Amino acid sequence: MASRKRPAGEFSRNGEKQPSVSENKRLRAADKRHKAALILARGGSKGIPLKNIKTLAGIPLIGWVLRAAVDSELFDSVWVSTDHDEIEKVARSWGAKIHRRSAEVSKDSSTSLDNSRVFDIVCNIQATSPCLHPFHLKEAMEYISDHGYDSVFSVVRRHHFRWQEKGKKTDELTRPLNLDPYNRPRRQDWDGELCENGSFYFTTAELINKGRLLQGGKVTYYEMGAEYSVDIDVDIDWPVAEQRVLRSEEPTNHIFSFTFVCIFTPITYGYFGRDSPEVVKLMFCNISGCLTEGRIFLSASSGDMISINTRDTAGIRMLKKDGVEVSPAATGNVSKHLECEVLCVGEKPAKDIEPLIKERTLSWKDVAYMGNDEVDVDCLNMAGLSAVPSDAPVVAINGAKYICKSRGGKGAVREFAEHIRLQKRKAKSQLEQDRIDLASS
């Protein structure tokens, strides 16, 4: 269900009339308050150790909400409050400023309010909500900037029938809390109930400083669809969240009366950034540590031998079939086994790769690059799509756009190949939708 916004001019719950459209514009222009996004990410999570930087669909969990916050362009500053060095490194790589939490406010009993007292308007965003999009934040912020609310929080509509809990060792009977069993409604006949989903809480510094409140004053809610309301608390939530983030509906053709064709736009519940999906035309891959485990075997004749996983070579063939030119970067003659040209590179692969990109009249945005060490960082940063195996060092992980679940030499290249193909399908679907929009305009 889409979020429900109250139109300007409508009356609020307390009977006040909302500002007109022209008044909204004036309020926005006059609003000079400092707006900050704040994500709390302590290192001592008991449910899942260091879950805030554990990779979800190839991206550190906290990266999903940081990307949404930064791309919303709502905030004067985006902060991560943490007590852990590794979380700090990841947060900085995603564009956040850092507030180092003291031991006192890093306890299980600490609240968001302990870190939210230095800004005019604060949006506390939960790091464990990977399906948050910029439009959610923008629409919710309008309640404060345009309509004068003091606090706004996210909710989701649930259709759950609730019953009173009873003691385990008593004969006490349970009773319904929100239904009449004699007139049990059908789902379509019941609006359900609004429940906090924890994705975000907008509030003013005045509320925090006066009453330690996230929800108070002139308060309202912002309804998010159930498909975007994902929260991760324990390990069992992880695969469910990953499926939801990656879920997309492929375009489907339906013919009505043999004349009308309806094509549905693909839906992805995770937010993958402002840019349209990259259409990769050229892929480079560091053989050592990506196609291999990084080990070299020496034969009796002093020749070097390497071991390559057949899943990875199958992934290369898949990309070539899709029209992607693949060029592994290494030393030695392994091209006949990979069925593609092998590029010999030096200590700075970007210098050797750049001429090949220009020769094909391409840009780095058209390139996919897979590396696994510090020498690859420049290429990882510049490429339109980039990835590292799961066992890559932190310096390479921080430069990559996608982190594979698989280790080097254990299917990581195949995994990245499938990710590239997914992005190509999304780009093709978007192009088709753009053509339809253009034809109907």
Residue pairs with C-beta under 8 A, 6 or more apart in sequence:
1 157
1 223
1 225
1 226
2 225
3 136
3 139
3 222
3 223
3 224
3 225
4 223
5 139
5 142
6 12
6 18
6 147
6 220
7 18
8 18
8 19
8 20
8 21
8 23
8 24
8 146
8 147
9 17
9 18
9 19
9 20
10 17
10 18
11 17
11 18
12 18
12 147
12 218
12 220
13 220
14 218
18 147
19 27
19 146
19 147
19 148
24 142
24 146
24 147
27 145
27 146
27 148
28 145
28 146
31 145
33 120
33 121
34 76
34 77
34 119
34 120
34 121
35 74
35 75
35 76
35 119
35 120
35 121
35 122
35 123
35 141
36 75
36 76
36 77
36 78
36 79
36 119
36 121
36 122
36 123
37 69
37 74
37 75
37 77
37 78
37 79
37 122
37 123
37 125
37 137
38 79
38 80
38 81
38 112
38 115
38 116
38 119
38 122
38 123
38 124
38 125
39 62
39 65
39 66
39 69
39 78
39 79
39 80
39 81
39 91
39 96
39 124
39 125
39 126
39 127
40 80
40 81
40 82
40 101
40 112
40 115
40 124
40 127
41 52
41 53
41 62
41 80
41 81
41 82
41 84
41 87
41 91
41 127
42 52
42 82
42 83
42 84
42 87
42 101
42 106
42 110
43 50
43 52
43 82
43 83
43 84
43 86
43 87
43 106
44 83
44 106
44 108
45 51
45 52
46 108
47 233
47 234
47 235
48 54
48 232
48 233
48 234
48 235
48 238
50 84
50 86
50 87
51 61
51 128
51 232
52 60
52 61
52 62
52 82
52 87
52 127
52 128
53 60
53 61
53 62
53 86
53 87
53 90
54 60
54 61
54 238
55 61
55 390
55 403
55 405
56 64
56 130
56 232
56 238
56 241
56 242
56 245
57 130
57 242
57 245
57 246
57 270
58 387
58 401
58 402
58 403
58 404
58 405
58 419
59 401
59 402
59 403
60 90
60 94
60 403
61 127
61 128
61 130
61 232
62 80
62 87
62 90
62 91
62 94
62 127
63 90
63 94
64 129
64 130
64 131
64 132
64 245
64 270
64 271
65 125
65 126
65 127
65 129
65 130
65 132
66 78
66 80
66 91
66 94
66 95
66 96
67 94
67 271
67 273
68 132
68 133
68 134
68 136
68 137
68 271
69 75
69 78
69 123
69 125
69 134
69 137
70 78
70 94
70 95
70 96
71 134
71 271
71 273
71 274
72 134
72 135
72 137
72 138
73 134
74 123
74 134
74 137
74 138
74 141
75 123
77 97
77 119
78 95
78 96
78 97
79 96
79 97
79 98
79 99
80 87
80 88
80 91
80 96
80 97
80 98
80 99
81 98
81 99
81 100
81 101
81 105
81 115
82 88
82 91
82 98
82 99
82 100
82 101
83 100
83 101
83 102
83 103
83 106
86 394
88 98
88 100
89 394
89 398
90 398
91 98
92 98
93 398
93 399
99 115
101 115
104 110
105 114
105 115
112 124
112 201
112 214
113 208
113 212
113 213
113 214
116 122
116 124
116 203
116 205
116 208
117 205
117 208
117 209
118 205
119 205
120 204
120 205
121 144
121 202
121 203
121 204
121 205
122 202
122 203
122 204
122 205
122 208
123 137
123 141
123 200
123 201
123 202
124 200
124 201
124 203
124 214
125 132
125 199
125 200
126 198
126 199
126 200
126 231
128 198
128 231
128 232
128 233
129 197
129 198
129 199
129 200
129 229
129 230
129 231
130 230
130 232
130 241
130 244
130 245
130 270
131 227
131 228
131 229
131 230
131 241
131 244
131 245
131 269
131 270
131 271
132 199
132 200
132 228
132 271
133 228
133 271
134 271
136 154
136 199
136 200
136 222
136 224
136 228
137 200
139 222
140 152
140 154
140 200
140 202
140 222
141 152
141 202
143 149
143 152
143 202
143 220
143 222
144 150
144 151
144 152
144 202
144 204
148 218
149 217
149 218
149 219
149 220
150 203
150 204
150 206
150 207
150 216
150 217
150 218
150 219
151 201
151 202
151 203
151 204
151 207
151 213
151 214
151 215
151 216
151 217
151 218
151 219
151 220
152 201
152 202
152 203
152 219
152 220
152 221
152 222
153 196
153 200
153 201
153 202
153 214
153 215
153 219
153 221
153 222
154 196
154 197
154 198
154 199
154 200
154 201
154 221
154 222
154 223
154 224
154 229
155 194
155 195
155 196
155 197
155 221
155 222
155 223
155 224
156 194
156 195
156 197
156 223
156 224
156 225
156 226
156 229
157 191
157 192
157 193
157 194
157 195
157 223
157 226
158 192
158 193
158 194
158 195
158 226
159 187
159 190
159 192
159 193
160 192
160 193
161 176
161 178
161 179
161 184
162 176
162 177
162 178
163 174
163 175
163 176
163 177
164 174
164 175
164 176
164 177
165 174
166 172
166 173
166 174
178 193
179 185
194 221
194 223
197 224
197 229
197 231
198 231
199 224
199 228
199 229
201 214
201 215
203 213
203 214
203 215
203 216
204 217
206 217
207 213
207 214
207 216
207 217
208 214
227 244
227 269
228 269
230 240
230 241
230 244
230 245
230 269
231 237
232 238
232 241
244 269
244 270
245 268
245 269
245 270
246 268
246 270
247 267
247 268
247 269
248 266
248 267
248 268
248 422
248 426
249 264
249 266
249 267
250 266
250 425
250 429
251 263
251 264
251 265
251 266
251 429
251 432
251 433
252 263
252 264
253 261
253 262
253 263
254 261
254 262
255 261
256 262
263 432
263 433
263 436
265 429
265 430
265 433
266 425
266 426
266 429
266 430
268 426
276 427
276 430
277 423
277 424
277 426
277 427
277 430
278 365
278 366
278 368
278 384
278 385
278 423
278 427
279 366
279 423
279 424
279 427
280 324
280 366
280 367
280 368
280 384
280 385
280 420
280 423
280 424
281 323
281 324
281 325
281 360
281 362
281 366
281 367
282 324
282 325
282 326
282 327
282 356
282 357
282 360
282 362
282 366
282 367
282 368
283 319
283 324
283 325
283 326
283 327
283 367
283 368
283 369
283 370
283 420
284 327
284 328
284 329
284 343
284 349
284 353
284 367
284 368
284 369
284 370
284 379
284 383
285 291
285 326
285 327
285 328
285 329
285 369
285 370
285 371
285 413
286 328
286 329
286 330
286 349
286 370
286 371
286 372
286 373
286 376
287 306
287 328
287 329
287 330
287 334
287 342
288 294
288 306
288 330
288 372
289 371
289 372
289 373
289 389
289 392
289 408
289 409
290 370
290 371
290 372
290 388
290 389
290 408
290 409
290 412
290 413
291 306
291 308
291 309
291 312
291 328
291 338
291 408
291 409
291 413
292 306
292 307
292 308
292 408
292 409
293 307
293 407
293 408
293 409
293 410
294 372
294 408
294 409
295 306
295 307
296 304
296 305
296 306
297 304
297 305
297 306
297 307
298 304
298 305
299 305
304 332
306 332
306 334
307 409
308 334
308 337
308 338
308 409
309 409
309 410
309 411
309 413
309 414
311 411
311 413
311 414
312 409
312 411
312 412
312 413
312 414
313 337
313 338
313 339
314 414
315 413
315 414
315 415
315 416
315 417
315 418
316 326
316 338
316 339
316 340
316 413
316 417
317 339
318 417
318 418
318 421
319 326
319 417
319 420
319 421
320 326
320 339
320 340
322 421
322 424
324 368
324 420
325 340
325 360
326 338
326 340
327 340
327 341
327 342
327 343
327 356
328 334
328 338
328 340
328 342
328 343
329 342
329 343
329 344
329 345
329 349
329 352
329 353
330 342
330 343
330 344
330 345
331 344
332 342
333 342
334 342
335 341
335 342
343 352
343 353
343 356
344 352
345 352
345 353
346 352
347 375
348 375
348 378
349 371
349 375
349 376
349 378
349 379
350 378
350 379
350 382
353 367
353 369
353 379
357 363
357 364
357 366
357 367
364 382
364 383
364 384
365 384
366 384
367 382
367 383
367 384
367 385
368 383
368 384
368 385
368 386
368 387
368 416
368 420
369 376
369 379
369 380
369 382
369 383
369 385
369 386
369 387
370 386
370 387
370 388
370 412
370 413
370 416
371 377
371 379
371 380
371 386
371 388
371 392
371 396
371 400
372 388
372 389
372 391
372 392
372 393
372 396
372 408
373 392
373 393
373 395
373 396
374 393
374 395
374 396
376 388
376 396
376 399
377 395
377 396
377 399
379 386
380 386
380 388
380 396
380 399
380 400
380 401
381 399
383 401
385 401
385 402
385 419
385 420
385 423
386 399
386 400
386 401
386 402
387 400
387 401
387 402
387 403
387 404
387 412
387 415
387 416
387 419
388 396
388 397
388 399
388 400
388 402
388 403
388 404
389 404
389 406
389 407
389 408
389 410
389 412
390 403
390 404
390 405
390 406
390 407
390 412
391 407
391 408
392 400
392 403
392 408
397 403
402 416
402 419
404 412
404 415
404 416
405 415
406 412
406 414
406 415
